[in-house]
Amino acid sequence: MCGIVGVISSEPVNQLIYDALLLLQHRGQDAAGIVTMQGTRCHMHKARGMVRDVFRTRNMRALPGNVGLGQVRYPTAGNAYSEEEAQPFYVNAPFGIVLVHNGNLTNAAALKQQLFQIDRRHINTDSDTEVLINVLAHELELAARDLPLTTEEVFRAVAGVHRRVRGSYAVVALIAGHGLLAFRDPFGIRPLCVSVSVGEDGAQEVMVASETVAIEGTGHRVARDVAPGEAVFVDLAGRVHARQCADDPRHYPCMFEYVYLARPDSVLDGISVYQARLNLGETLAQRVVSAMPPSAIDVVIPIPESSRPSAMQLAARIGKPYREGFVKNRYVGRTFIMPGQSVRKKSVRQKLNAIGVEFKGRKVLLVDDSIVRGTTSKEIVQMAREAGAAKVYMASAAPPVRFPNVYGIDMPTPEELIAHGRTVEEIRRYIGADALIYQDVEAMKRTVAALNPRLDGFESSCFDGCYVTGDIGDGELHALGEQRRAQSDEDEDAARSQLALGRAGGS
């Protein structure tokens, strides 16, 4: 999961892209990057860290131009500690292309081999984004060989990308001297929306972003979502061209966006994230009531922050008070998307602190958006007990996460998932709760789908084991798992090296 944005305007875009990335910071805190284009020249700055740390005044001054794109990164493929793998990526031929990508390519290894052996293109990192930009570059070269680049050739190239690439991908790219390109995979797994507005000088300004909050929060109005398989090309005059480039597009947005990833004030594919979480709280309340009498609960407490709407709705439905029992340190990153299990576990108590008066002597129902690895839940249950709770129950607004996700969420190996191969009772014992209640898979799909009946379904593979792209079986899952384990070892080595360097530098 990453956050991406692209803008084409009649005014400098560096500040607008920076502001949009701040609004998308929840989607990744590992690295950030911005590229602007002035004429045919691209200006880039990217580094590891949060947006406010990566970009200083001197960096912003070095990003002139009226066209640009940016990304905040949370690594699901490649090396979390590699500065080289921060986005955007750049290739100089054809034309000069810069690209940012949100998602995960499931056939990246095969594509990398094809690019080297057949297309004669060298990939220098483990990032699937470098693979994707080279596939796009090759398809553009084929489409526009000996011809001027027109929208026709651009759309033909995107169609070629769709035929070769598998997995999830929402993409924004700059083609030097030509314009801005945005497109989405044929299943629409990762979100992408577009805004078209008229500036004070009467010129058209176009903005694309992962979430509506990045558009609305910068004073723009959302026009629509980019459709699955669709490409949107904006030329340098601000004219918008759009075409469906996939043979058989279907709409299966990622359910985990609504459960956890997206900001509650965003609307993705016609569904309010906030309303989706309220609906999940409604159905979760039914599960709670069927598992225990409401009289056994004194108070409902959310685990900040994604679970708040669900917890509020659940409390109202069962007639119990809703209370804030944990205070969050906003300056610690989201633990679910932190690279490395050891870093994630240590972060939980730095991130949350219990308010003792809300727990002491009470039977508390803790509500979380989901339980992935179980380490965070175990720490939180222990914190509630230490704060004096008489009983600690746990309810998850999402069903058990039993299967790996291969579409851009950091849960790719079964052994990392607490629910894989375990019963609910075994999970309850592991996290130390007095009771554990999960959302029902079908109820989850039903209650969110009711908010936009036009969708074909949801990408819910981590809950139901169904991979919508149709190219994932046991063999692919095993290969991806081995890849993940090898990369985790490299990340741990890199983290230890950085720690050792830091200690040496401070001695």
BELRA-V968078 format. One record per pair of residues at least 4 apart in sequence whose ideal C-beta (glycine too) atoms are under 7 Angstrom apart, sorted by sequence separation. I is the first residue (numbers start at 1). J is the second residue. D is the distance in Angstrom with one decimal. If there is no record, write none. Layout:
I:J:D
I:J:D
This chain:
9:13:5.3
13:17:5.6
14:18:6.4
15:19:6.3
16:20:6.4
17:21:6.3
18:22:6.7
19:23:6.8
20:24:6.4
21:25:6.8
25:29:6.5
49:53:4.1
50:54:6.9
51:55:6.3
55:59:4.8
57:61:6.4
58:62:6.6
59:63:6.9
78:82:6.6
92:96:5.5
107:111:5.6
108:112:6.1
109:113:6.8
110:114:6.4
111:115:6.1
112:116:6.7
113:117:5.9
114:118:5.1
115:119:4.7
128:132:6.2
129:133:6.4
130:134:6.5
131:135:6.4
132:136:6.4
133:137:6.2
134:138:6.3
135:139:6.4
136:140:6.2
137:141:6.4
138:142:6.5
139:143:6.2
140:144:5.9
141:145:6.3
149:153:5.4
151:155:6.2
152:156:6.4
153:157:6.4
154:158:6.7
155:159:6.5
156:160:6.7
157:161:6.7
158:162:6.6
159:163:6.7
160:164:6.5
161:165:5.5
165:169:6.6
175:179:6.2
184:188:5.5
185:189:5.8
198:202:6.2
199:203:5.1
210:214:6.7
212:216:5.7
213:217:5.2
214:218:6.7
216:220:6.7
226:230:5.4
234:238:6.5
235:239:5.1
253:257:6.4
255:259:6.2
256:260:5.7
257:261:4.7
258:262:6.8
262:266:4.8
267:271:6.6
272:276:6.5
273:277:6.6
274:278:6.6
275:279:6.3
276:280:6.5
277:281:6.6
278:282:6.7
279:283:6.8
280:284:6.0
281:285:6.4
283:287:6.9
284:288:6.4
285:289:6.3
286:290:6.4
287:291:6.3
288:292:6.7
292:296:4.8
303:307:5.3
304:308:6.9
307:311:5.3
308:312:6.2
309:313:6.4
310:314:6.1
311:315:6.2
312:316:6.5
313:317:6.2
314:318:6.4
339:343:6.5
340:344:6.5
341:345:6.2
342:346:6.5
343:347:6.3
346:350:7.0
347:351:5.5
348:352:6.4
356:360:5.7
374:378:5.9
375:379:6.6
376:380:6.2
377:381:6.3
378:382:6.5
379:383:6.3
380:384:6.5
381:385:6.6
382:386:6.3
383:387:6.3
385:389:5.7
405:409:4.1
418:422:6.6
422:426:4.2
424:428:6.3
425:429:6.6
426:430:6.5
427:431:6.4
439:443:6.6
440:444:6.5
441:445:6.7
442:446:6.1
443:447:6.1
444:448:6.5
445:449:5.7
446:450:6.6
449:453:6.7
460:464:5.1
461:465:6.2
472:476:4.8
474:478:6.2
475:479:6.4
476:480:6.1
477:481:6.1
478:482:6.5
479:483:6.4
480:484:6.2
481:485:6.4
482:486:6.4
483:487:6.3
484:488:6.2
485:489:6.7
486:490:6.7
487:491:6.2
488:492:6.4
489:493:6.5
490:494:6.3
491:495:6.3
492:496:6.4
493:497:6.3
494:498:6.3
495:499:6.4
496:500:6.2
497:501:6.3
498:502:6.2
499:503:6.5
500:504:6.3
501:505:6.1
502:506:6.3
503:507:6.3
37:42:5.3
38:43:6.7
49:54:4.9
55:60:5.8
75:80:4.3
114:119:6.5
116:121:6.8
125:130:5.2
144:149:4.7
149:154:6.8
209:214:3.8
215:220:4.7
244:249:6.4
256:261:5.6
257:262:4.6
267:272:5.2
268:273:6.3
271:276:5.6
289:294:6.5
302:307:4.5
315:320:5.3
333:338:5.7
338:343:5.1
354:359:6.1
359:364:6.0
384:389:4.5
411:416:6.3
422:427:5.4
428:433:5.4
439:444:5.2
461:466:5.8
467:472:3.8
471:476:6.9
472:477:6.4
7:13:4.4
79:85:5.6
91:97:5.3
105:111:6.8
115:121:4.3
116:122:6.4
124:130:6.9
147:153:6.5
174:180:5.8
175:181:6.3
198:204:5.9
199:205:5.0
209:215:5.4
216:222:6.5
226:232:5.8
234:240:5.4
262:268:5.8
267:273:7.0
302:308:4.7
315:321:6.6
338:344:4.6
371:377:5.0
405:411:4.9
406:412:6.3
411:417:6.2
414:420:4.3
449:455:6.2
460:466:7.0
461:467:4.9
35:42:5.5
36:43:5.0
47:54:4.7
78:85:4.5
123:130:5.3
215:222:5.1
266:273:5.0
315:322:3.8
385:392:5.9
404:411:6.3
405:412:6.4
428:435:6.9
35:43:6.7
90:98:5.0
115:123:6.2
123:131:5.9
172:180:7.0
173:181:4.6
184:192:5.1
196:204:6.5
197:205:5.1
207:215:5.7
232:240:6.5
233:241:4.7
384:392:4.6
404:412:4.8
419:427:6.0
428:436:3.9
7:16:5.6
35:44:4.5
144:153:4.3
264:273:5.1
265:274:6.6
302:311:3.6
335:344:5.0
338:347:6.0
368:377:6.5
404:413:6.0
418:427:5.6
427:436:6.1
459:468:5.1
7:17:5.9
45:55:6.8
88:98:4.9
89:99:5.5
143:153:4.2
172:182:5.0
182:192:6.3
196:206:5.4
212:222:4.8
232:242:4.8
263:273:6.7
264:274:4.2
312:322:5.3
401:411:6.5
404:414:5.9
448:458:7.0
21:32:6.0
33:44:6.9
34:45:6.0
88:99:6.1
112:123:5.1
123:134:6.5
171:182:6.6
195:206:7.0
231:242:7.0
257:268:5.7
262:273:4.7
300:311:5.6
311:322:6.3
381:392:5.2
5:17:5.8
33:45:6.8
88:100:4.9
171:183:5.3
182:194:7.0
194:206:6.9
195:207:4.4
230:242:6.2
231:243:5.9
335:347:4.9
418:430:6.5
424:436:5.8
33:46:2.8
73:86:6.0
87:100:4.8
121:134:4.7
143:156:4.3
207:220:5.6
258:271:6.6
264:277:6.4
335:348:5.8
381:394:6.5
445:458:5.9
32:46:6.7
45:59:4.7
73:87:5.8
87:101:6.8
143:157:4.4
170:184:5.2
194:208:4.9
230:244:5.3
231:245:4.9
300:314:6.0
366:380:6.6
424:438:6.3
5:20:4.3
31:46:6.7
193:208:7.0
229:244:5.7
230:245:6.8
253:268:6.4
258:273:5.6
300:315:3.9
332:347:5.8
402:417:6.5
445:460:6.5
5:21:6.4
18:34:6.8
31:47:6.6
71:87:4.3
115:131:6.8
169:185:4.8
192:208:6.2
193:209:6.2
229:245:5.8
253:269:4.7
335:351:6.1
401:417:5.4
17:34:5.3
31:48:4.6
32:49:6.8
45:62:6.5
71:88:6.2
121:138:6.4
140:157:4.4
168:185:5.4
227:244:6.8
229:246:2.7
377:394:6.3
402:419:4.7
3:21:6.7
30:48:6.5
31:49:6.8
32:50:6.9
45:63:6.4
139:157:4.0
142:160:6.8
167:185:7.0
192:210:6.4
208:226:7.0
228:246:6.9
251:269:7.0
258:276:4.1
332:350:5.2
366:384:6.4
401:419:5.5
402:420:5.2
5:24:6.7
32:51:4.7
43:62:6.1
69:88:6.3
112:131:5.5
115:134:5.3
119:138:4.8
191:210:5.6
193:212:5.5
258:277:7.0
332:351:4.4
400:419:3.6
14:34:6.7
43:63:5.1
108:128:4.0
111:131:5.1
115:135:7.0
170:190:4.0
191:211:6.3
195:215:4.5
229:249:3.5
300:320:5.3
364:384:6.0
3:24:3.0
29:50:5.6
34:55:7.0
43:64:6.3
51:72:6.4
136:157:6.5
139:160:3.6
168:189:3.7
169:190:6.7
170:191:6.5
228:249:4.4
297:318:7.0
299:320:6.4
329:350:6.4
14:36:5.7
32:54:4.4
43:65:6.5
139:161:5.5
168:190:5.0
170:192:4.1
193:215:6.5
227:249:6.8
228:250:6.4
299:321:5.3
300:322:5.2
301:323:5.5
304:326:5.7
329:351:5.5
441:463:5.2
13:36:6.2
105:128:4.2
108:131:4.9
197:220:5.5
228:251:5.2
297:320:5.3
303:326:6.6
305:328:6.5
328:351:6.2
441:464:5.6
3:27:3.5
104:128:6.4
111:135:6.2
162:186:5.8
197:221:6.3
208:232:6.9
294:318:4.4
299:323:5.0
301:325:3.7
304:328:4.3
328:352:5.9
2:27:5.8
3:28:5.9
25:50:6.6
136:161:5.5
158:183:5.1
195:220:4.3
294:319:6.2
359:384:5.6
364:389:5.0
371:396:5.0
1:27:5.5
2:28:4.9
25:51:5.7
38:64:5.0
105:131:6.2
135:161:5.7
182:208:4.4
195:221:6.0
284:310:6.1
288:314:6.6
294:320:6.1
326:352:4.7
327:353:5.1
366:392:6.6
368:394:6.9
370:396:5.8
1:28:6.6
36:63:4.5
38:65:3.7
77:104:5.7
105:132:6.3
154:181:6.2
195:222:5.6
196:223:4.9
326:353:6.8
360:387:6.8
361:388:6.2
362:389:6.0
363:390:5.3
366:393:6.8
370:397:6.9
36:64:6.2
37:65:4.8
76:104:5.0
101:129:4.5
195:223:5.5
206:234:4.6
281:309:6.3
285:313:6.9
326:354:5.9
327:355:6.4
348:376:5.3
352:380:6.8
359:387:3.8
360:388:3.6
362:390:6.0
363:391:3.9
364:392:5.9
365:393:4.6
366:394:5.1
367:395:5.0
368:396:5.6
369:397:5.2
370:398:3.9
22:51:5.4
34:63:5.8
36:65:3.7
69:98:6.6
71:100:3.9
135:164:5.7
149:178:5.5
193:222:5.5
194:223:5.3
281:310:3.5
285:314:4.4
289:318:6.2
325:354:6.2
354:383:5.0
359:388:5.1
361:390:5.5
364:393:6.9
369:398:6.2
372:401:5.1
21:51:4.7
37:67:4.4
70:100:6.9
99:129:6.8
135:165:6.1
194:224:6.2
280:310:4.9
281:311:6.5
284:314:5.4
288:318:6.3
325:355:5.4
345:375:5.1
349:379:6.5
354:384:6.5
359:389:4.3
365:395:5.9
367:397:6.5
371:401:6.9
36:67:6.8
37:68:6.4
69:100:5.4
77:108:6.6
101:132:5.5
193:224:6.9
278:309:4.9
281:312:6.7
282:313:5.3
344:375:6.7
348:379:4.3
352:383:7.0
356:387:4.8
370:401:6.2
36:68:3.8
193:225:4.9
194:226:5.8
206:238:6.3
277:309:3.8
281:313:3.0
285:317:3.6
356:388:6.2
18:51:6.8
35:68:5.9
99:132:6.8
132:165:6.7
192:225:6.9
193:226:6.7
205:238:6.9
277:310:5.0
281:314:4.4
285:318:5.5
325:358:4.1
354:387:4.1
34:68:6.3
35:69:5.8
99:133:4.2
192:226:4.4
204:238:3.5
206:240:6.0
325:359:6.1
341:375:6.9
48:83:5.8
203:238:5.9
274:309:5.6
278:313:4.7
282:317:6.2
323:358:4.9
34:70:4.2
47:83:6.5
97:133:6.2
172:208:5.7
336:372:6.3
18:55:5.9
33:70:6.4
99:136:6.7
132:169:6.4
136:173:6.6
394:431:6.5
33:71:5.6
48:86:6.2
194:232:6.0
400:438:5.4
32:71:6.9
47:86:6.4
97:136:6.6
132:171:7.0
188:227:6.9
325:364:6.9
372:411:5.7
394:433:4.2
399:438:5.5
32:72:5.0
46:86:4.4
85:125:5.2
89:129:5.3
97:137:5.5
170:210:6.6
188:228:3.2
393:433:6.1
399:439:4.9
32:73:6.9
46:87:6.8
84:125:5.5
89:130:5.3
187:228:5.7
335:376:5.6
392:433:5.5
393:434:5.7
398:439:5.4
399:440:6.4
18:60:6.8
31:73:4.2
46:88:6.7
85:127:4.4
87:129:5.7
91:133:5.7
184:226:4.9
186:228:5.5
392:434:5.7
393:435:4.3
394:436:5.1
395:437:4.5
396:438:5.0
397:439:5.7
399:441:4.5
30:73:5.0
82:125:6.8
91:134:6.4
94:137:6.4
185:228:6.8
186:229:4.1
373:416:5.7
391:434:4.8
396:439:6.1
28:72:4.2
30:74:5.4
44:88:6.6
89:133:4.8
93:137:6.8
182:226:6.0
184:228:5.7
196:240:6.1
225:269:5.4
373:417:6.8
374:418:3.1
27:72:5.8
28:73:4.7
29:74:6.9
30:75:5.6
184:229:6.7
264:309:6.2
372:417:6.6
373:418:5.8
399:444:6.0
14:60:5.4
28:74:3.4
44:90:6.7
91:137:4.9
94:140:5.5
184:230:6.2
260:306:5.0
398:444:6.7
25:72:5.8
27:74:6.6
78:125:6.2
79:126:5.9
94:141:4.7
183:230:6.6
371:418:6.3
24:72:5.4
42:90:6.6
78:126:4.3
183:231:4.0
14:63:4.1
21:70:5.0
77:126:7.0
78:127:3.9
20:70:6.9
30:80:6.0
77:127:6.3
94:144:6.7
181:231:6.6
182:232:4.7
213:263:4.9
381:431:5.3
382:432:6.3
17:68:5.2
21:72:5.4
77:128:4.4
211:262:5.7
381:432:4.7
411:462:6.2
12:64:6.5
13:65:6.7
181:233:5.1
211:263:6.2
213:265:5.3
378:430:6.7
381:433:5.2
407:459:6.2
12:65:6.9
13:66:5.9
17:70:4.3
33:86:5.3
35:88:4.8
111:164:6.7
213:266:4.6
314:367:6.1
374:427:6.7
378:431:4.6
409:462:6.9
12:66:6.4
13:67:6.6
14:68:6.6
33:87:5.3
42:96:6.4
95:149:6.7
111:165:6.9
179:233:6.1
180:234:4.6
212:266:4.9
377:431:4.5
378:432:6.1
11:66:6.3
13:68:4.4
31:86:3.7
33:88:5.2
179:234:5.2
211:266:4.1
212:267:4.9
10:66:6.1
40:96:6.7
42:98:5.6
179:235:4.3
311:367:3.8
374:430:5.8
405:461:6.1
9:66:5.1
178:235:6.9
179:236:5.3
211:268:6.7
301:358:6.5
310:367:6.0
374:431:5.7
405:462:4.4
8:66:7.0
178:236:6.9
403:461:5.8
8:67:4.8
107:166:4.3
299:358:6.7
310:369:6.9
403:462:5.4
105:165:5.9
106:166:4.8
107:167:6.8
186:246:3.8
307:367:5.0
7:68:5.8
105:166:6.7
106:167:3.9
307:368:5.1
401:462:4.9
406:467:6.8
105:167:4.3
183:245:6.8
186:248:6.8
191:253:6.6
307:369:4.4
401:463:6.6
403:465:4.4
6:69:4.0
35:98:4.6
104:167:5.4
186:249:4.7
187:250:5.8
188:251:5.0
189:252:6.4
299:362:5.4
301:364:5.4
303:366:6.1
306:369:4.1
402:465:7.0
5:69:6.5
103:167:6.3
104:168:5.8
105:169:6.6
186:250:7.0
188:252:6.5
189:253:6.5
190:254:6.6
298:362:4.3
303:367:6.8
399:463:4.7
5:70:5.2
103:168:3.6
187:252:4.6
188:253:5.6
189:254:5.2
298:363:4.7
299:364:5.4
300:365:4.9
301:366:5.5
302:367:5.1
303:368:4.3
103:169:4.1
191:257:6.2
297:363:5.8
298:364:6.7
406:472:5.9
4:71:5.0
103:170:5.9
162:229:6.3
296:363:6.2
300:367:6.3
3:71:6.7
101:169:5.8
102:170:4.6
297:365:4.8
412:480:5.7
413:481:4.4
2:71:5.7
3:72:4.4
412:481:6.5
2:72:6.2
101:171:5.3
2:73:5.2
413:484:5.1
2:74:5.8
99:171:6.3
100:172:5.3
412:484:4.6
413:485:6.6
1:74:5.3
158:231:4.2
337:410:6.1
404:477:5.8
99:173:4.2
406:480:5.8
98:173:6.5
97:173:5.9
98:174:4.5
155:231:5.6
97:174:6.9
191:268:4.6
303:380:6.0
404:481:6.9
97:175:5.7
191:269:6.6
154:233:5.0
95:175:5.2
96:176:3.4
95:176:5.3
188:269:6.8
95:177:6.6
103:185:6.8
151:233:5.4
95:178:6.5
162:245:5.8
162:246:4.8
103:189:6.7
159:245:4.3
103:190:4.5
158:245:4.4
310:397:4.0
102:190:4.9
155:243:4.6
151:241:4.5
155:245:5.5
307:397:5.9
4:100:4.5
297:393:6.8
4:102:5.1
3:102:6.9
2:102:4.3
1:102:6.8
69:172:4.9
69:174:5.9
67:174:6.2
288:395:5.8
102:210:5.7
260:369:4.7
259:369:5.5
260:370:5.7
259:370:5.6
284:395:5.9
67:180:6.0
284:397:5.4
281:397:6.4
280:397:4.5
277:397:6.9
42:174:7.0
42:176:6.2
40:176:4.6
37:174:5.4
40:177:4.1
259:397:6.7
35:174:6.6
37:176:6.3
259:398:4.7
292:435:6.1
291:435:6.8
291:437:5.0
288:437:5.3
287:437:5.3
340:491:6.0
287:439:6.6
339:491:5.7
340:492:6.4
254:407:6.5
256:409:5.8
287:440:6.4
284:439:5.3
340:495:6.0
283:439:6.5
283:440:6.9
280:439:6.4
283:443:4.4
283:444:6.9
280:444:6.4
283:447:5.0
282:447:6.7
4:170:6.6
6:172:3.7
280:447:6.4
4:172:5.2
279:447:4.1
279:448:6.4
8:179:6.7
8:180:4.7
276:448:4.9
6:180:5.3
276:451:6.2
6:182:6.2
275:451:6.0
271:448:6.6
272:451:6.9
271:451:4.5
271:452:5.0
270:452:4.2
27:210:6.3
269:452:6.4
24:210:5.9
269:455:6.7
24:211:6.4
11:199:6.7
10:199:5.7
20:209:5.9
9:199:6.7
23:213:5.3
24:214:5.2
258:448:5.7
10:201:5.6
23:214:4.6
10:203:3.7
255:448:6.9
20:214:4.2
23:217:4.4
9:205:4.4
8:206:5.0
20:218:5.5
19:218:5.2
7:207:4.9
6:208:4.8
16:218:5.9
253:455:6.8
5:208:6.9
255:458:4.3
5:209:4.4
251:455:5.0
252:456:5.9
255:459:6.5
4:209:7.0
251:456:4.8
252:457:5.1
253:458:6.3
254:459:4.7
255:460:4.4
4:210:5.3
250:456:4.7
252:458:5.9
253:459:6.6
256:462:6.6
3:210:4.8
252:459:4.7
5:214:5.7
252:468:4.6
189:407:5.2
190:408:6.3
8:234:4.9
8:238:6.2
27:261:6.8
26:263:6.0
167:406:7.0
168:407:3.9
167:407:6.2
168:408:5.3
80:339:3.7
1:261:5.4
74:337:4.7
75:339:6.4
189:459:4.9
187:459:6.7
187:468:5.3
187:469:6.3
106:406:5.3
104:406:6.3
167:469:6.4
104:407:5.5
166:469:5.6
29:333:4.3
103:407:6.4
104:408:4.0
103:408:4.5
166:471:4.9
102:408:6.7
26:334:6.7
28:337:6.8
30:339:6.6
76:408:5.2
76:409:6.8
76:410:5.6
1:337:6.9
106:469:6.5
107:471:6.8
106:471:6.0
106:472:6.2
106:476:6.8
1:408:5.4
1:409:5.9
79:487:6.8
81:491:5.9
79:490:6.1
80:491:4.9
79:491:6.5
81:494:3.7
81:495:6.4
79:494:6.8
81:498:6.7
